[in-house]
Amino acid sequence: MMKNKIQFSFLCLFITLLLISCSHSKKLVGIPKNGEIISRINIKEKVPAVKINTENIPADELISYAESLEGTKYKYGGTSEETGFDCSGFVWYVFNHFNVKVPRTSVQFTNAGREVKISESKRGDIILFTGSDAESRKVGHMGFITANENSKITFLHAASGGGRGVMKSQMSQYFVERFVKVNRIFNP
């Protein structure tokens, strides 16, 4: 009798934990059947539009330079190759190398350039995400699109996790959950 009560208690505990984990698990949202990644983030604050003058810089030249910085360490608030970069410090540094004025923080890029579908993104576009909290509803991470091969997106960014620094990533579930939008800074 006691053995049955213990087994029943464990069964109830197991079912409860299973239900809790299912209700809190992250679901891969934002990718409908056609494969297009769609943001589920509704920006909560109004961010002014920003015009960035890239007329004299080819996107490929800027991205090639950015790729040369791959492996540079991560540093919160960092804006230099010697001491390290955070995500927006990296983007700022790359544009600054070409004497192009851009905002310093990722949230200020929310309305920079013009928005394009991620499936239409190309080398040189800016990709925006929330920070590590997908529920924040504001831009908190960013990088450069380096490739879009049949909607397989690769981007270059300064990642804080594990001290990785400047690296290339693809659109894993982690990034899909945090994806906000892609902005085209360069003229077509």
Buried (B, 14 or more C-beta within 10 A) or exposed (E): EEEEEEEEEEEEEEEEEEEEEEEEEEEEEBBEEEEEBBBEBEBEEEBEEBEBEBEEBEBEEBBEBBBEBEEBBBBEEBBEBEEBBBBBBBBBBBBBBBEBEBBEBBBBBBBBBEBBEBBEBBBBBBBBBBBEEBEBBBBBBBBBBBBBEEBEBBBBBBBBEEEBBBBBBEBEEBBBBBBBBBBBBBEE
